Amino acid sequence: MTDALHGNALSSRPSVDRRALLGWSAGLVTVIIWAFWMVGTRHAVTHQLPPAAVGIVRFAVPAVVLAPFVWRVGLWPKGLPVKVGLGLLCSGAPFFLIAATGMQYAPAADIGPLLPGTMPLFVALIGWLVFGEKLGGLRLLGFALILAADLCVAGQSLFQTGTGAWRGHLLLLSGACLWGIYTHAYRRSGLTALQAAGLIGLWSVLLLLPFGAAPLIQAASNGLLGSILIQALLQGFLSGVVAIVLYGYAIDRLGPSRAAALSPLGPVLAALLAIPMLNEIPSLAATVGIAFAALGVVLASGILAPKVRAARP
């Protein structure tokens, strides 16, 4: 009997390990997509297309692919409060326009610490100030390191004249704040990730068309159709659909804290990709900022926090 139980326990381990392995793999692919998104967006808005035109490409694909999910809930889901709905839309056209415009001024290595690296800080601040959520322990240290990363990256730009990097840094921090608003709105929306992504894509396209349609048509007529299709693959399909599905898959199999602990790899990969793709060498301040942000996000995620054991009855 004991041998049978022991055999069953051993046979169950591979499935558990396989489940975790699939979760880590999905999270890693998501982070790689995010890194390419940061570098690809900066390249597009500094070489070929204005932010509004890139935004149309970014949101049109998920709006079409995820249309069946939007059809089920409606253009404005029944019972969705106006404040929550507007909070959801913060991650759409407003976020993209602000972040992409910031990328026109800030180097790719600065994007990671200031945008995805600072999102957890704004999520925590909004939760504390608006919803009374409590913070403590290692998470507070993590948020302090994220703030130190912001000071390393953005602080040095205040002493550089003529670069305009401080504008990009301010816009990227504003984008991180908008994503923090979206995070809390999504938690209270009652929507699935695919429903929310479809709604945000549809509303964002409608908002961006008056500003980005003409430049997008002009770019296509100027021989940039190939570049637009590449952006549609990177921005719309990979970032707008695949990354959302894979990140949700990773959360289901690893839990939110362990899945979030992978996100510091994004800024590191983006800084490395920017060297061959954009010919941008990370500055010392950016390198230190990336290190602080990476450690800060790991601590802020709560993955290293001691687990509280439930008392035995």
Secondary structure by P-SEA (a helix, b strand, c coil): caaaaaaaaaaaaaaaaaaaaaaaaaaaaaaaaaaaaaaaaaaaaaccccaaaaaaaacaaaaaaaaaaaaaaccccccccaaaaaaaacccaaaaaaaaaaaacccaaaaaaacccaaaaaaaaaaaaccccccccaaaaaaaaaaaaaaaaaaaaaaccccaaaaaaaaaaaaaaaaaaaaaaaaaccccaaaaaaaaaaaaaaaaccccaaaaaaaaaacaaaaaaaaaaacccccccaaaaaaaaaaaccccccccccccaaaaaaaaaaaccccccccaaaaaaaaaaaaaaaaaaccccbbbbcccc
